[in-house]
Amino acid sequence: MNLWQNYIRPKTLSEAMDAFAHAPRPLIPIAGGTDLLLDLEQGRHSPVQTLIDVTSIAEMTLLELRGDELFIGASVPVNRIALDPLAVRHAQALTEACNLIAGPQVRNVATLGGNVAHALPAADGTIALLALHAQAEISSALGTRRISFKELFLGPGKSALKHGEELIVGFYLPRSTKHQASCFKRIMRPQGVALPILNCAVWLERKTAAIKDIRIAIGPGGGTPFRASQAEDTLRGQPLNETIFESALEALLAQAQFRTSPRRASSDYRQHIVVGLFKDVVETAWRRAQ
């Protein structure tokens, strides 16, 4: 039995939108396909009539500076991001996250857009992009537009994109400047390639001995990718010392909604291990921003 009937490979966004409008439905875009093909083969995805391969759309394969921003196309493989000097310079948390996704063979084909489009609250690339204040560029029949990264998510595995009508083109991240740095780390089970029990990304800016600004993302901290805004407010403008850190940790634990997952960890265990992970990531970003 064929898993699909039609395979279309547009070369431009315009061609892709034309395919979205006229190709036999149901249809779905595909890039790396590392999750989608398995879901289709194992019956976890509803039947598909048309696959639209977006890996030949030039705009979606770019990784470049555009003014004061770094642009990363949605079809860029995560291994390319992990090794790219521009990404390392301006989005270190993202390169660290990409380097932990699955194994080397998967990273060579899996894309950042696919990681985000699954809308999982603990996806490594997603958590890093949230801390880095990313914006998403979306294409539809009406043209392209930018939205804040948080707007992409409605719930666990539920994207805000209009199915069969909208496509993630890429992501814009602010360029890193002096005294700004980021870090991503995660805790996972020790059997090699594994899903995260908990992950954390932090971006911060130093001003002398104080935190001028900070963004903290933790997964999974709720039904959608989680920003620890109350902990950010506690740390912002303050020196990084044990007293301030303890206050920030209390704020994080009060705001986060850690859940129990039969395959990963209990809520109580996640609350326990977030203490060390959070401190490690904040202190690493703090040192890098010196």
Backbone hydrogen bonds, N-H to C=O, Kabsch-Sander energy under -0.5 kcal/mol:
donor,donor_aa,acceptor,acceptor_aa,energy
5,Q,49,Q,-1.8
6,N,49,Q,-2.2
8,I,51,L,-2.8
16,A,12,T,-2.0
17,M,13,L,-2.7
18,D,14,S,-2.0
19,A,15,E,-2.2
20,F,16,A,-2.4
21,A,17,M,-1.7
22,H,18,D,-1.9
23,A,19,A,-2.7
28,I,50,T,-1.9
30,I,52,I,-2.4
37,L,33,G,-1.8
39,D,35,D,-2.5
40,L,36,L,-2.5
41,E,37,L,-2.5
42,Q,38,L,-2.4
43,G,40,L,-0.9
44,R,39,D,-2.2
45,H,39,D,-1.2
48,V,3,L,-0.8
49,Q,26,P,-2.6
50,T,26,P,-2.0
51,L,6,N,-2.7
52,I,28,I,-2.1
53,D,8,I,-3.0
53,D,51,L,-0.6
54,V,30,I,-2.2
54,V,52,I,-0.5
57,I,54,V,-1.1
58,A,11,K,-1.0
58,A,56,S,-0.8
60,M,57,I,-1.4
61,T,58,A,-1.9
62,L,59,E,-0.7
64,E,71,F,-1.9
66,R,69,E,-3.3
69,E,66,R,-1.4
70,L,173,L,-3.2
71,F,64,E,-3.3
71,F,69,E,-0.5
72,I,171,F,-2.5
73,G,62,L,-3.3
74,A,169,V,-2.7
75,S,60,M,-2.2
76,V,73,G,-1.6
78,V,110,A,-2.5
79,N,107,R,-2.0
80,R,77,P,-0.5
81,I,77,P,-1.5
82,A,78,V,-2.3
83,L,79,N,-1.1
84,D,80,R,-1.2
84,D,81,I,-0.5
88,V,84,D,-2.5
89,R,85,P,-2.1
90,H,86,L,-2.5
91,A,87,A,-2.6
94,L,91,A,-0.6
95,T,91,A,-1.8
96,E,92,Q,-2.3
97,A,93,A,-2.1
98,C,94,L,-2.9
99,N,95,T,-1.7
100,L,97,A,-1.6
101,I,97,A,-0.5
101,I,98,C,-0.8
102,A,100,L,-0.5
107,R,103,G,-2.6
108,N,104,P,-1.4
109,V,106,V,-1.6
110,A,106,V,-3.4
112,L,76,V,-1.7
113,G,74,A,-2.5
114,G,74,A,-0.5
115,N,111,T,-1.8
116,V,112,L,-2.0
117,A,113,G,-2.9
118,H,114,G,-1.3
119,A,116,V,-2.1
123,A,120,L,-1.5
127,I,123,A,-2.5
128,A,124,D,-2.1
129,L,125,G,-2.4
130,L,126,T,-2.1
131,A,127,I,-1.7
132,L,128,A,-1.6
133,H,130,L,-1.2
134,A,129,L,-2.0
135,Q,172,Y,-2.1
136,A,147,I,-2.4
137,E,170,G,-2.9
138,I,136,A,-0.6
138,I,145,R,-3.3
139,S,167,L,-2.9
140,S,143,G,-2.2
143,G,140,S,-1.8
145,R,138,I,-2.2
147,I,136,A,-2.3
149,F,134,A,-1.5
151,E,148,S,-1.3
152,L,149,F,-1.8
153,F,150,K,-1.4
154,L,158,K,-3.0
155,G,158,K,-1.3
157,G,119,A,-2.2
158,K,119,A,-0.6
158,K,155,G,-2.5
159,S,157,G,-0.6
160,A,152,L,-3.1
163,H,161,L,-0.7
165,E,162,K,-2.3
166,E,162,K,-2.2
167,L,139,S,-2.1
169,V,137,E,-3.1
169,V,167,L,-0.6
170,G,137,E,-1.0
171,F,72,I,-2.4
172,Y,135,Q,-2.7
173,L,70,L,-2.4
175,R,68,D,-2.6
180,Q,177,T,-1.6
181,A,204,L,-2.2
183,C,202,V,-2.1
185,K,200,C,-2.2
187,I,198,L,-3.1
189,R,195,L,-0.6
192,G,190,P,-1.0
197,I,187,I,-3.0
198,L,187,I,-1.7
199,N,219,G,-2.5
200,C,185,K,-2.5
201,A,217,A,-2.7
202,V,183,C,-2.5
203,W,215,R,-2.3
204,L,181,A,-2.6
205,E,213,D,-2.6
206,R,179,H,-2.7
207,K,210,A,-2.6
210,A,207,K,-2.0
211,I,238,Q,-2.8
212,K,205,E,-2.3
212,K,210,A,-0.8
213,D,205,E,-1.4
215,R,203,W,-2.9
217,A,201,A,-2.8
218,I,226,F,-1.9
219,G,199,N,-2.2
221,G,218,I,-0.8
226,F,218,I,-0.9
228,A,216,I,-2.2
228,A,226,F,-0.5
229,S,227,R,-2.0
232,E,228,A,-2.1
233,D,229,S,-2.3
234,T,230,Q,-1.6
235,L,231,A,-1.9
236,R,232,E,-2.5
237,G,211,I,-4.0
238,Q,235,L,-2.2
240,L,209,A,-0.6
241,N,239,P,-1.2
245,F,241,N,-2.6
246,E,242,E,-2.3
247,S,243,T,-1.8
248,A,244,I,-2.3
249,L,245,F,-2.6
250,E,246,E,-2.1
251,A,247,S,-2.0
252,L,248,A,-2.4
253,L,249,L,-2.6
254,A,250,E,-1.8
255,Q,251,A,-1.4
256,A,252,L,-3.0
257,Q,221,G,-3.0
261,S,265,A,-3.2
264,R,261,S,-1.0
270,R,266,S,-2.1
271,Q,267,S,-2.2
272,H,268,D,-1.6
273,I,269,Y,-2.5
274,V,270,R,-1.8
275,V,272,H,-0.7
277,L,273,I,-1.8
278,F,274,V,-2.8
279,K,275,V,-1.9
280,D,276,G,-2.3
281,V,277,L,-2.4
282,V,278,F,-2.3
283,E,279,K,-2.4
284,T,280,D,-1.9
285,A,281,V,-2.3
286,W,282,V,-2.2
287,R,283,E,-2.1
288,R,284,T,-2.2
289,A,285,A,-1.6
290,Q,287,R,-1.4
